[in-house]
């Protein structure tokens, strides 16, 4: 207070100063609140944006897998035009007669014990390796039923010859393409199978039974350097991205009771250590690196891939059933899943084969259409073929 200044004037100044302080305080409080609201709005918008982008990314990933499936469908159609049937089912055999084909054995329906054996068998009747084998034709004469063509007449150690020094039979090492599989779809091996006592051709045919003896006087002795020429078929699929091709190691069937599925230790991609060195079978991969499954209606007899068994329908395969349906798109299959649900789709009933991806989560359930506890099957991708 200045000397001589009235007391009332001093009190008015102090009051004004306090009012200004309160006003500034309220202004600062409003600014903080406004800032918090703004931050909250930004967080909400960011969350919406991230969710939208994630959904768009998943849609793009699924679209890439569907695009591959559509290309495979077209390739299967071209294969059937040339050979008169769609590719058979290959895989690792369950029977004692097979197993050495490492994913290249011809499979019959797997043996099971249960109340509905037809239903249980078809859950695991699919292949991971058929489509690259028949649509691309990897490897050489060992893989297409004509025996092994050793370089340089099978000397020890092997001698590498220039292509100009090889006879026509020894030149049969194309990167892609294969000789006709013949009328049985398995290089005539089922027409003269080499089973031991008690063998049954419908249980499957071992890779070692691909018998060139059916072609004439060519004997099969493990190695075959007989010259053989003829049309090379394929590849039926033009792949510009090698990341959709992998190879699997140590294929086997899982031991899960009545329903068994194909398993593998590891999927190798081009550039990975060991890729292309151990004659591992190839597989098509979805966007997330999971092998695509090829489901096919079983034939009446594995020796004739043209004739389908009317006792089976792809609508009975649980993993192929949609997790949701459009109005009027669902029908009842003959068999219920573990939840008592028999819903399937009309497309599956009409289809001879289907392509399957377990989706982004890489998981599927073979016994229930909808698995609420684990959310399995919700993102499965299924494309059917006529």
HELIX and SHEET records of a PDB file:
HELIX    1   1 UNK A    7  UNK A   83  1                                  77    
HELIX    2   2 UNK A  117  UNK A  123  1                                   7    
HELIX    3   3 UNK A  130  UNK A  135  1                                   6    
HELIX    4   4 UNK A  163  UNK A  165  5                                   3    
HELIX    5   5 UNK A  168  UNK A  171  5                                   4    
HELIX    6   6 UNK A  190  UNK A  192  5                                   3    
HELIX    7   7 UNK A  201  UNK A  203  5                                   3    
HELIX    8   8 UNK A  207  UNK A  209  5                                   3    
HELIX    9   9 UNK A  212  UNK A  215  5                                   4    
HELIX   10  10 UNK A  242  UNK A  244  5                                   3    
HELIX   11  11 UNK A  314  UNK A  316  5                                   3    
HELIX   12  12 UNK A  318  UNK A  320  5                                   3    
HELIX   13  13 UNK A  346  UNK A  350  1                                   5    
SHEET    1   A 3 UNK A  90  UNK A  91  0                                        
SHEET    2   A 3 UNK A 105  UNK A 107 -1                                        
SHEET    3   A 3 UNK A 204  UNK A 205 -1                                        
SHEET    1   B 4 UNK A 126  UNK A 127  0                                        
SHEET    2   B 4 UNK A 293  UNK A 296 -1                                        
SHEET    3   B 4 UNK A 353  UNK A 357 -1                                        
SHEET    4   B 4 UNK A 381  UNK A 385 -1                                        
SHEET    1   C 3 UNK A 266  UNK A 269  0                                        
SHEET    2   C 3 UNK A 245  UNK A 249 -1                                        
SHEET    3   C 3 UNK A 282  UNK A 284 -1                                        
SHEET    1   D 2 UNK A 252  UNK A 253  0                                        
SHEET    2   D 2 UNK A 262  UNK A 263 -1                                        
SHEET    1   E 2 UNK A 330  UNK A 332  0                                        
SHEET    2   E 2 UNK A 343  UNK A 345 -1                                        
END                                                                             
